[in-house]
Amino acid sequence: MTETIQTFQQLVDTYLNAIYEGDLSTLHAIFDPAADLRWQEGAILHVISVSDWLEGVKDRRPSKADGHQRRDFIMTMDHADESLSLAKFLTRTPTGMFTVYLTGCKLVDGWKIVSKIYRYDLL
C-alpha cells in the first residue's frame, strides 16, 4: 500500500502544480478522458466533461503568472485499496478558496484522476 500512497500523492502534487502554473498538457495527461467535474450552485448540480473544463481553463491566467504564491493544503487522503484513492484539499486564490475532492484510479495506463468535485467560496 505504501507505493499506492506515494504514487497518489505524486498525482495530487502534479495536479496542484499544473493548476498553479497553468500547464494544460500536464492536466490533459493526468485526467482520464472519461473524467468529469462537478460543482453545486444553490440546489443545482453542474457536471461537465474534463475536455470541456480544460477548454475553459486554457483562457484562465495562472496564479504563478501573476506572481502569487501557491497556497494549498491537503486535508486528507483515503486509500480504499491499491487502485482507488481520494484526496481532499484546499487551494487559496487571490479572490477565494477552492475545496476540492479528487478521485484517482490506477488504470491500464497508470494513475489518473477520474473525478473532481469542488466548491469555490469568495473571500
ChimeraX attribute file (.defattr): number of C-alpha atoms within 10 A of each C-alpha:
attribute: neighborCount
match mode: 1-to-1
recipient: residues
	/A:1	11
	/A:2	8
	/A:3	9
	/A:4	17
	/A:5	16
	/A:6	11
	/A:7	15
	/A:8	27
	/A:9	16
	/A:10	13
	/A:11	19
	/A:12	24
	/A:13	13
	/A:14	16
	/A:15	20
	/A:16	18
	/A:17	16
	/A:18	18
	/A:19	20
	/A:20	21
	/A:21	15
	/A:22	20
	/A:23	16
	/A:24	14
	/A:25	10
	/A:26	14
	/A:27	20
	/A:28	14
	/A:29	12
	/A:30	19
	/A:31	21
	/A:32	21
	/A:33	14
	/A:34	11
	/A:35	17
	/A:36	19
	/A:37	19
	/A:38	15
	/A:39	16
	/A:40	13
	/A:41	9
	/A:42	6
	/A:43	6
	/A:44	8
	/A:45	9
	/A:46	11
	/A:47	14
	/A:48	12
	/A:49	15
	/A:50	22
	/A:51	17
	/A:52	11
	/A:53	13
	/A:54	15
	/A:55	12
	/A:56	10
	/A:57	16
	/A:58	12
	/A:59	9
	/A:60	11
	/A:61	12
	/A:62	18
	/A:63	18
	/A:64	14
	/A:65	11
	/A:66	9
	/A:67	8
	/A:68	12
	/A:69	13
	/A:70	16
	/A:71	14
	/A:72	16
	/A:73	12
	/A:74	15
	/A:75	11
	/A:76	10
	/A:77	18
	/A:78	13
	/A:79	16
	/A:80	10
	/A:81	11
	/A:82	13
	/A:83	15
	/A:84	18
	/A:85	21
	/A:86	19
	/A:87	19
	/A:88	18
	/A:89	18
	/A:90	18
	/A:91	18
	/A:92	19
	/A:93	19
	/A:94	12
	/A:95	9
	/A:96	11
	/A:97	17
	/A:98	16
	/A:99	18
	/A:100	19
	/A:101	20
	/A:102	20
	/A:103	22
	/A:104	25
	/A:105	19
	/A:106	17
	/A:107	13
	/A:108	7
	/A:109	7
	/A:110	11
	/A:111	21
	/A:112	22
	/A:113	27
	/A:114	21
	/A:115	21
	/A:116	20
	/A:117	17
	/A:118	17
	/A:119	14
	/A:120	18
	/A:121	10
	/A:122	10
	/A:123	9
